[in-house]
Amino acid sequence: MFENQKIRPAQVVGPLGEPLTLDSLPPAGTTRWVVRRKAEVVAAVNGGLMTVDEACQRYALTLEEFASWQRAVDRSGMPGLRVTRIQHYKSLYERQQKY
């Protein structure tokens, strides 16, 4: 085993409290991204189930797109991932940063 090779967990806790494995993640090539699927991919990366590079390659995402998902989850949780509410949560976050 190489020194820089990490041991990955077999499963992590998903956004709804359920166990996530590589097999239970959205299938590769997913094009319709609902909030739950985005949150599952973010949870998998945050939990060490896969790397950011692996997630971007598997789902054909740009690094910027994935990073925006992570920021949305960090700032507002799963509701922050809703496409229709991005502007609302962004302005709310900016107002909170002023005070």
VENBEL-V809525 format. One record per pair of residues at least 4 apart in sequence whose C-alpha atoms are under 7 Angstrom apart, sorted by the first residue. I is the first residue (numbers start at 1). J is the second residue. Records with the same first field share a line. If there is no record, write none. Layout:
# VENBEL-V809525
I->J  J
This chain:
# VENBEL-V809525
8->48  49
9->48  49
10->21
11->19  20  21  49
12->19  20  21  44  47  49
13->17  18  19  20
14->18  19  20  40  43
15->39  40  43
20->24  25
21->25
25->40  41
26->30  37
28->58  59
29->58  59  60
30->59
33->37  38
34->38
35->39  78  81  82
36->40
37->41
38->42
39->43  78
40->44
41->45
42->46  70
43->47
44->48  49  50
45->49  50  51  52
50->54  55
51->55
52->56
53->57
54->58
55->59
56->60  61  62  63
57->61
61->65  66
62->66
63->67
64->68
65->69
66->70
67->71
68->72
69->73  81
70->74
71->75
72->76  77  80  81
73->77  78  80  81
76->80
80->85  86  89
82->86
85->89
86->90
87->91
88->92
89->93
90->94
91->95
92->96
93->97
94->98
